Amino acid sequence: MSGLRLTRREMIISGAAAIAASTMLPRTAHALDAVPANRLVVGGSWEGLVGVGGGIPNRTTQSGSTIAPFSGSASTINSAIASCPADQFVQIGAGTFNLSSSITIARSRVTLRGAVNSNGAPATVLNFTGGSVRLIGFEANGWDLSNSGQYTNVDVSGGVARGSTTITLASTPSSLSVGQMMFISSPASVTVTPSPGNWSDLFGSKPFTQIVRVTGKTGNNVSFTPPINADYLGSGLQVHWRGLNDSVKLSGIENLSLTRSGASGHFVSFIGADECWAKNVKTFGVPASTYHFFPYAAYRCEIRHCDVSHMDNLTNSTYCINPAQSSQLLFEDNYFHDCPNVMPMFGLNGSAFAHNYINNLPYSPANWLSQIVFFHGSHSHYNLFEGNWFASSYNDSGSGSRNNIFFRNRMRGWDAAGPKTSNTECLSTESHHDNIVMAGCVLGEPGYHSNYNGGQFDSSAIYALDSTSSGSTLRLGNYNTVNGLVPPVEALGSAVLVTSYLHAAKPAWFGSLPWPWCEPSNFAQSNTATNLPAGYRAVNGVDPTPTQGTASMPPTNVTLQ
């Protein structure tokens, strides 16, 4: 298709207005985003709303001397972190550290950085022989999501609407400061799926939660960013906050390989963390009921370019990432393998899981394809799943979900490690997953799936949606291997699929790989894992060579028949 790409803002206003608003478009342009604006975050794009604001900082000033490998307590590393000046980094050298206690980053604006080898992979190994491995956050500082007594709690008296950036509280928020995180919550009575006390609801009875950052306050009015992303809220809302200094801000870990030989607990926790990150981190092996990464009451944290593998226990209680009551997170360009249940969500809002490569999914029972990336607990809403290679998404009961989009993903409903014969639908739901959008994806495994639309637990089907979810599910321009094309029921007509809801232009780290790499009009391109940078890295051991000056691609009108 020829012509220049419309911005997402232009695509959500009327066609005539869009043409008039852009002097860069040919006058014959008629492209409108096929996805309705009310199913996207306010503003139509997750760009600039997720992950560390402005990108992960590249800190260039080292604090102290490089720490050489040693065995024993982690106190030397913890002391270096505690004394690191703001916006500097602590460097630890190449080699293996056998640590008998935990590393804790309870200080804002510091980076803990390891060394890398010639391929850019972590060359610093932290092997934990004892203690727990919680690297970022204040676990003991009152972030218990079941305990309202650890928060200041105030009723909301006005201003509740989708897109609102100011609300009125029932009393003056004297202890609330500009710049801190604020939780907005709703009880089950005013959400779509009334299920209080179900699987990690905030304080046990609030399935809806969104974390925002306070930008101003005047009297009882509080302003914040991003806007409220919910189209179903009413009365009964509250806001909640901890103290401004109760969170870790702008701290991260980089270039580390984390292993364990006797230690318990999660590898990396982001507890009460604000714009913190893990970049180029390799994790291997967690025991039952623990996680590689645990974002908990976290805001705008980022997991990027990581390698996550292996669980000691292959049941459904062990996860790669387990976000709980968190908002605006970014998980991008990661490689997940030799593990089931990559990311169940227990209340995730406004976040993006993008351009990740997932394969080799062992599970118990062995014939069951694990749920991979799925809504599993408290109400999740307005999340973007874009450009990933992952087998399937099986979404169970919990507190349901609303307005989440799966966009330009390769979802095979199949895993070569096995192979699996059960739970192999590409997308399946149990109860009240409302307003799901599936758009521009490439779905199914040639020769395996035989039904486009099946009943629950129909492993031969592309879709297996329950009756409470199917009526509101929107399917647009997805290629599937049953029909061997985009079926007429999903044709876009004059509408288009945008290139990305996360990046206005091709990221430099894609190098010469195609952008977008998953394109329903090109099955061969979309069925090649090495067209995705994380897949390229998994196969070749190095990243594709970055490029400079990349440009955005035109939108795509997929009408294959």
C-alpha positions in Angstrom: 0.0 0.0 0.0 1.4 3.4 -0.9 0.9 6.6 1.1 2.2 8.0 4.3 1.2 6.8 7.8 -1.5 8.5 9.7 -0.8 9.3 13.4 -2.9 7.4 15.8 -4.6 10.6 16.9 -5.6 11.3 13.4 -7.1 7.8 13.0 -9.5 8.2 15.9 -11.1 11.4 14.6 -13.4 11.4 11.6 -12.1 10.6 8.2 -12.7 14.0 6.8 -11.2 15.7 9.8 -8.2 13.4 9.7 -7.4 14.4 6.2 -7.8 18.0 6.9 -5.6 17.8 10.0 -2.6 16.3 8.2 -0.8 18.2 5.5 1.5 15.2 5.0 -1.2 12.9 3.6 -2.4 12.7 0.0 -5.9 14.1 -0.3 -7.1 10.6 -1.3 -6.1 9.1 2.0 -9.1 7.5 3.9 -7.3 5.4 6.4 -9.1 5.0 9.8 -7.9 2.8 12.6 -9.9 -0.4 12.5 -9.8 -0.6 16.3 -12.4 1.7 18.0 -10.9 4.4 20.2 -12.8 3.3 23.3 -11.0 0.0 23.2 -7.6 1.7 23.4 -6.1 3.8 26.2 -7.1 7.4 26.2 -5.1 9.1 23.4 -4.9 5.8 21.4 -1.3 4.9 22.1 0.8 3.4 24.8 3.8 5.2 23.6 5.3 7.4 26.4 2.9 5.9 28.9 4.7 2.7 29.8 8.1 1.9 31.3 10.7 4.3 32.5 9.8 7.8 31.4 12.1 8.9 28.6 13.7 5.4 28.5 16.1 3.7 30.9 18.9 6.1 31.8 22.4 5.3 30.7 24.3 6.3 33.8 28.0 7.1 33.0 29.5 7.9 36.4 30.7 5.0 38.5 30.5 5.1 42.3 33.6 3.6 43.9 35.8 0.8 42.6 34.6 -2.2 40.6 33.7 -5.0 43.0 35.6 -8.3 42.2 33.9 -11.7 42.6 33.8 -13.1 46.1 31.9 -15.7 48.2 30.0 -14.8 51.4 27.5 -12.2 52.6 26.2 -9.7 50.1 26.9 -6.9 52.5 29.8 -5.5 50.4 27.5 -5.0 47.5 24.6 -3.6 49.7 27.0 -1.1 51.3 28.2 0.1 47.9 24.5 0.6 46.8 23.6 2.4 50.0 26.5 4.9 49.6 26.1 5.4 45.8 25.3 9.0 44.9 22.2 9.7 43.0 22.3 9.0 39.2 25.5 6.9 39.4 26.1 3.2 39.1 27.8 0.5 41.2 29.9 -1.8 39.0 30.5 -5.4 39.8 33.0 -7.4 37.8 32.9 -10.4 35.5 32.9 -13.8 37.2 30.8 -15.7 39.8 29.7 -14.3 43.1 28.5 -16.9 45.6 26.2 -14.9 47.9 24.8 -16.2 51.2 22.4 -13.3 51.7 20.1 -11.0 49.7 21.0 -8.0 47.7 18.5 -5.1 48.4 18.2 -1.9 46.5 16.3 0.3 48.9 17.8 3.5 47.5 16.4 5.7 44.7 18.3 6.7 41.5 21.1 4.1 41.5 22.1 1.4 39.1 23.6 -2.0 39.9 25.5 -3.0 36.8 27.4 -6.2 35.9 29.9 -6.9 33.0 29.1 -8.2 29.6 30.9 -10.6 27.2 31.7 -9.9 23.6 28.2 -10.8 22.5 26.7 -8.3 25.0 25.4 -11.1 27.3 25.8 -10.8 31.1 29.3 -12.0 32.3 28.6 -11.3 36.0 26.9 -14.3 37.7 25.2 -13.8 41.1 24.6 -17.3 42.6 22.6 -17.1 45.7 23.4 -19.9 48.2 21.1 -18.5 50.9 18.6 -15.9 51.8 16.0 -14.6 49.5 16.7 -12.7 46.3 14.7 -9.5 46.3 16.6 -6.9 44.6 14.4 -3.8 44.3 11.7 -2.4 46.6 10.5 -2.0 50.1 8.7 -5.3 50.8 8.6 -4.6 54.6 7.6 -0.9 54.1 3.8 -1.3 54.0 2.9 -2.3 50.5 0.7 -5.2 51.5 -2.2 -5.1 49.0 -4.5 -6.9 51.4 -4.0 -4.5 54.3 -5.8 -1.1 53.9 -4.3 0.0 57.3 -0.9 0.5 55.6 -2.4 3.2 53.3 -4.1 6.5 53.5 -7.6 5.9 52.1 -10.0 8.7 51.0 -13.3 8.6 49.2 -13.7 10.1 45.8 -16.6 12.5 45.5 -16.5 13.6 41.9 -14.7 13.7 38.6 -14.9 10.0 37.8 -15.0 9.5 34.0 -12.9 7.9 31.3 -10.2 10.4 30.3 -10.4 12.4 33.5 -7.1 13.8 34.9 -8.6 15.5 38.0 -10.9 14.1 40.7 -12.4 15.6 43.8 -11.8 13.9 47.1 -14.2 13.9 50.1 -11.5 15.5 52.3 -8.3 17.5 51.8 -5.3 15.2 51.0 -2.8 16.9 53.2 -0.3 14.0 53.2 -0.4 13.6 49.4 2.5 15.1 47.5 3.0 16.0 43.9 5.1 13.3 42.2 4.0 10.3 44.2 2.0 7.3 43.2 -1.7 7.2 43.9 -4.0 4.2 43.6 -7.6 4.7 42.3 -9.8 1.7 43.2 -13.4 0.6 42.7 -15.4 -2.0 44.6 -17.0 -4.9 42.8 -20.4 -3.2 42.9 -19.4 -0.7 40.2 -17.3 -2.9 38.0 -18.3 -5.2 35.2 -17.8 -8.5 37.1 -18.8 -8.4 40.7 -16.4 -10.8 42.4 -15.1 -9.3 45.7 -12.4 -11.3 47.5 -11.4 -13.1 44.3 -7.7 -13.7 43.6 -5.7 -10.7 44.7 -8.3 -8.0 44.6 -7.0 -4.8 46.3 -7.8 -5.0 50.1 -9.9 -8.1 49.2 -12.9 -6.4 47.8 -11.6 -3.9 45.1 -11.0 -5.7 41.7 -10.5 -2.4 39.8 -7.2 -0.6 40.4 -5.2 2.0 38.5 -2.0 3.6 39.7 -1.4 7.2 38.6 1.2 9.9 39.4 0.0 13.1 41.2 0.8 16.2 39.2 -1.0 18.8 41.3 -3.6 19.5 44.0 -5.8 22.4 44.9 -8.0 22.0 47.9 -9.8 18.7 47.6 -9.0 18.4 43.8 -6.1 16.2 42.8 -4.7 16.1 39.3 -2.7 13.2 37.9 -1.4 11.3 34.9 -2.2 9.2 32.9 -6.0 9.7 32.6 -8.5 7.3 34.1 -8.7 4.3 31.7 -12.1 2.8 32.5 -15.5 3.1 30.8 -17.7 1.6 33.5 -16.9 3.3 36.9 -19.5 4.9 39.1 -19.8 5.8 42.7 -17.9 4.2 45.6 -14.4 4.9 44.4 -11.5 5.6 46.7 -7.9 6.7 46.4 -5.0 5.3 48.4 -1.4 6.3 48.9 1.8 5.6 50.9 4.3 8.3 51.8 6.4 9.9 49.1 9.6 8.3 50.5 8.1 4.8 50.8 8.9 3.9 47.3 12.2 3.2 45.4 12.4 5.5 42.3 14.5 5.3 39.2 16.8 2.4 40.3 17.7 -0.6 38.2 19.8 -3.7 37.6 21.7 -4.4 34.4 23.9 -7.0 32.9 23.5 -9.7 35.6 23.0 -13.5 35.5 21.0 -14.7 38.5 21.2 -18.3 39.6 20.5 -20.0 42.9 21.8 -23.0 44.8 19.8 -23.2 48.0 18.2 -19.7 48.2 14.5 -19.2 48.4 12.2 -16.4 47.2 11.7 -14.5 43.9 14.6 -13.4 41.8 13.7 -9.8 41.3 10.9 -7.9 43.1 9.6 -4.5 42.2 7.7 -3.8 45.4 6.4 -0.2 45.7 8.8 0.5 42.9 8.4 3.6 40.8 10.1 3.7 37.3 12.6 0.9 38.2 14.0 -1.6 35.7 15.8 -4.8 34.9 17.8 -4.7 31.7 19.9 -7.4 30.1 19.3 -9.7 33.1 19.4 -13.5 32.8 17.5 -15.6 35.4 17.6 -19.3 35.7 15.5 -21.6 37.9 13.0 -20.7 40.6 11.4 -23.2 43.1 7.7 -23.8 43.4 5.4 -20.9 44.1 8.0 -18.3 43.3 8.7 -16.0 40.4 11.5 -14.7 38.3 10.1 -11.2 38.4 7.5 -9.9 40.8 6.1 -6.4 40.1 3.9 -5.6 43.2 2.2 -2.3 43.6 4.6 -1.1 41.0 4.3 1.9 38.6 6.1 2.4 35.2 8.7 -0.3 35.8 10.4 -2.0 32.9 11.8 -5.4 32.1 13.8 -5.2 28.9 16.1 -7.5 26.9 16.1 -10.2 29.5 16.6 -14.0 29.3 14.2 -15.9 31.6 14.3 -19.7 31.8 13.6 -22.8 33.8 11.4 -23.6 36.8 12.2 -26.3 39.3 8.5 -27.1 39.5 6.3 -27.3 36.4 2.9 -26.7 38.1 0.7 -23.6 37.7 2.0 -21.9 40.9 5.4 -20.9 39.4 5.6 -17.9 37.0 8.2 -15.9 35.0 6.5 -12.6 35.7 3.7 -12.1 38.2 2.4 -8.5 38.2 0.0 -7.7 41.0 -2.0 -4.4 41.2 0.5 -2.5 39.0 0.1 0.0 36.2 2.0 1.4 33.2 4.6 -1.4 33.1 6.6 -2.3 30.0 7.9 -5.8 29.2 9.7 -5.7 25.9 12.3 -7.6 23.8 12.6 -10.5 26.3 13.2 -14.2 25.7 11.3 -16.7 27.8 12.0 -20.4 27.4 12.0 -23.7 29.3 9.2 -22.5 31.4 5.3 -22.5 31.6 2.9 -19.7 32.6 5.0 -16.8 31.5 2.8 -13.9 32.8 -0.4 -14.4 34.7 -1.9 -11.0 35.6 -3.4 -10.2 39.0 -4.6 -6.7 38.3 -2.6 -5.0 35.6 -3.6 -1.7 34.0 -2.4 0.3 31.0 0.7 -1.8 30.5 2.4 -3.2 27.4 3.9 -6.7 26.8 5.6 -6.3 23.4 8.1 -8.0 21.0 8.9 -10.9 23.3 9.8 -14.4 22.1 8.4 -17.4 24.0 9.1 -21.0 23.2 9.8 -24.4 24.8 6.9 -24.6 27.3 7.2 -27.7 29.5 4.3 -28.2 31.9 2.7 -30.7 34.2 0.6 -32.4 32.8 2.9 -32.8 29.9 0.2 -32.8 27.2 -1.3 -29.4 28.4 -0.1 -26.2 26.7 0.3 -23.8 29.6 -1.6 -20.5 29.7 1.4 -18.4 28.7 0.2 -14.8 29.0 -3.2 -14.5 30.6 -5.6 -12.8 33.0 -5.7 -14.8 36.1 -6.7 -12.7 39.1 -7.9 -9.2 40.0 -9.4 -7.2 37.2 -7.0 -6.2 34.4 -7.8 -3.5 31.8 -6.4 -1.5 28.9 -3.3 -3.6 28.4 -1.5 -4.0 25.0 0.0 -7.3 23.8 1.9 -6.4 20.6 4.3 -8.1 18.3 5.0 -11.1 20.4 5.7 -14.7 19.5 3.7 -16.7 22.1 1.6 -19.8 21.7 -1.7 -18.9 23.4 -3.6 -17.0 26.0 -6.0 -19.0 28.2 -7.9 -16.5 30.5 -9.6 -18.0 33.5 -12.2 -16.7 35.9 -10.6 -14.4 38.5 -12.2 -11.0 38.3 -12.4 -10.9 34.6 -10.8 -8.2 32.3 -11.9 -5.4 30.0 -10.6 -3.5 27.0 -7.4 -5.4 26.4 -5.9 -5.8 22.9 -3.8 -8.5 21.3 -2.1 -6.9 18.2 0.2 -8.3 15.6 1.2 -11.4 17.6 2.2 -14.8 16.2 0.1 -17.2 18.3 0.5 -20.8 17.1 -1.6 -22.6 19.7 1.3 -25.0 19.5 4.7 -25.6 21.1 7.3 -27.8 19.4 8.5 -28.9 22.9 6.0 -31.7 23.4 4.0 -31.4 21.3 0.9 -30.6 23.3 -2.6 -31.9 22.6 -4.7 -30.0 25.2 -5.4 -26.3 25.7 -4.0 -25.6 22.3 -6.6 -22.9 21.3 -4.9 -19.6 20.4 -7.3 -17.5 22.5 -9.7 -18.9 25.1 -11.7 -17.4 27.9 -13.7 -18.6 30.9 -15.7 -15.7 32.3 -16.3 -12.0 31.6 -13.3 -11.0 29.6 -15.1 -8.2 28.0 -14.1 -6.1 25.0 -11.1 -8.2 24.0 -9.6 -7.1 20.6 -7.7 -9.5 18.4 -6.3 -7.6 15.5 -3.6 -8.2 12.9 -2.4 -11.4 14.5 -1.3 -14.6 12.8 -3.0 -17.6 14.5 -2.8 -21.3 14.4 -0.5 -24.2 13.3 -0.9 -25.5 9.8 -2.2 -29.1 9.8 -3.2 -29.0 13.4 -6.1 -26.6 14.0 -9.2 -27.5 12.2 -11.9 -25.2 13.6 -12.0 -21.4 13.4 -14.4 -21.1 16.4 -14.9 -23.8 18.9 -16.4 -24.5 22.3 -14.5 -24.3 25.6 -11.6 -26.7 25.7 -11.8 -27.4 22.0 -8.1 -27.9 21.4 -8.5 -27.9 17.6 -10.0 -24.4 17.5 -8.4 -21.1 16.9 -10.8 -19.4 19.3 -12.6 -20.9 22.3 -14.5 -18.1 23.9 -17.1 -18.5 26.7 -20.6 -17.0 26.3 -19.9 -14.1 28.6 -16.9 -13.0 26.6 -17.6 -13.9 23.0 -20.3 -11.3 22.3 -18.0 -8.3 23.0 -14.8 -9.8 21.4 -13.7 -7.9 18.4 -11.7 -9.8 15.7 -10.1 -7.7 13.0 -7.9 -8.7 10.1 -6.3 -11.8 11.7 -4.8 -14.5 9.5 -5.6 -18.1 10.7 -4.3 -21.4 9.4 -7.7 -23.0 9.3 -9.0 -20.7 6.6 -5.5 -20.0 5.2 -6.3 -16.3 5.0 -8.1 -13.5 6.8 -11.7 -14.8 6.9 -14.5 -12.5 5.5 -15.9 -12.1 9.0 -12.7 -10.3 10.0 -12.2 -8.2 6.9 -11.4 -4.6 7.5 -13.1 -2.9 4.6 -11.8 0.6 4.2 -10.3 0.6 7.7 -6.6 -0.2 8.4 -4.4 -1.8 11.0 -1.9 0.7 12.3 1.8 -0.3 12.4 2.1 -0.1 16.1 0.4 1.2 19.2 3.7 1.4 21.1 6.3 2.9 18.7 5.7 5.7 16.3 8.6 4.6 14.2 10.6 1.4 13.8 12.9 0.9 16.8 16.6 1.0 15.9 17.1 -2.3 17.7 15.1 -4.1 15.0 18.0 -3.5 12.7 17.2 -4.6 9.2 14.4 -7.0 10.3 11.0 -6.2 8.9 8.7 -3.7 10.7 6.1 -4.7 11.6 7.5 -8.2 11.7 4.1 -9.8 12.2 1.9 -9.0 9.2 -1.2 -11.0 8.4 -0.8 -10.4 4.7 2.5 -12.2 4.8 2.4 -15.6 6.6 5.9 -16.6 5.8 7.4 -13.4 7.3 5.2 -13.8 10.4 6.0 -17.5 10.8 9.8 -16.8 11.0 10.8 -16.3 14.6 14.2 -14.7 13.7 12.3 -11.7 12.2 11.7 -10.7 15.8 14.8 -9.4 17.6 14.3 -11.6 20.7 13.8 -14.6 18.4 16.9 -13.6 16.4 18.9 -13.4 19.6 17.6 -16.8 20.8 18.7 -18.5 17.6 21.9 -16.6 16.9 23.2 -15.6 20.3 23.5 -11.9 19.4 21.2 -9.0 18.6 20.5 -7.9 15.1 22.7 -4.9 14.1 20.9 -1.7 15.1 20.1 0.8 12.4 19.8 4.6 12.5 17.2 6.9 11.1 14.4 4.4 10.9 11.0 5.6 9.7 7.5 4.5 10.3 5.6 2.3 7.9 2.3 3.0 6.3 -0.8 1.4 7.9 -2.0 -1.9 6.5 -5.4 -2.6 5.0 -5.7 -6.4 5.2 -8.5 -7.8 3.0 -7.1 -11.1 1.9 -9.9 -13.3 0.5 
